[in-house]
């Protein structure tokens, strides 16, 4: 017999080719999905992203008494910790610090990865200072060029858990800014960081997410909430309202884009902001400012010169912060006192604020139905080159402000009493007014920001309404704290 011939089976060749292709496909798929660990183990799972929690990032001021205003442009800010970094600010935001003495206001709300944070980094693009020259008694403006970097190490790590919280950055201006003998201004930012959770303590306390007296303009309106932009914040804030929200001068149905507001709010358990009080200050097309009076013309007053610390509305620009403003008054201008969050009960004197009772050193908010005009007359203690603009006020409101000094007696929470605060030598308020002390009136509802008591001899900051009565300066305090 001959050698047998091999037979060809085309269908088996096709099956072998298909099997080889299937094996190759499975191998590629397993490799793309993490595949085998090389020893027959289970596939390696992808890491689970960290859960995130709303964090309200606030900024405030431990003051430098010789300054009238300090405005800085924060160009970037981020948090660093065990979960990596969390961006807070990525574009330039102007912030004036002296009007935040003894209090805080929000820069932004972020969704931060849960974890422990140990520090923060910040870049300041530039800063502008307005201060009183103790020799010439004139207001002087200086610019600090940037960029200026700040790396903040938290004295106590801050843990972001599942509960919404607030994180506060308190700029210690007295340690951050120096002025040498040659008149050169330098800045090395020093921050003190605090934190608090929603639902702990006083809901209106900024350390727990409370917002008091935030100024801005309406950007959107819905049936039960509204958006508001602020010149000194990194985002539009959305405020919810309910049946407990107190409206002053407006309502949800009467609110419109461009309306100028002052808002109080509290942080909620779901991370939203609930408006507790909404005050309409002026309709669209108007403007409002805020700052310290440096000079008063006329008796009764016909005009004011002031250093700007805040503002919103038509014609208002961030370049006005730490600059001068001329406020013209007339027979139609009305005067009022901002008693929001103030306990004015049973005072031993009658608080007065009108065209005959308005003084340099007081913090005021002028409001106009028309826009701010550029330029202005530098009267009294202000040079013309420092002036940002002029408004004609339809209304002027006395605003809470901060002062600091030493006290000779201990202060206990909940008491209704008064004590003398001795002002530091060379402070701006003394240069403006000649006063070396202020009588502080503590009310039953005065908040103590640093515990329940303050020791005698301590350096104290007080935040409240300032009046000149019977030849003496008197402050009704809404908040007290030790430096």
Order of alpha helices (4+ residues) and beta strands (2+ residues): alpha-beta-beta-beta-beta-beta-beta-beta-beta-alpha-beta-beta-beta-beta-beta-beta-beta-beta-beta-beta-beta-beta-beta-beta-beta-beta-beta-beta-beta-beta-alpha-beta-beta-beta-beta
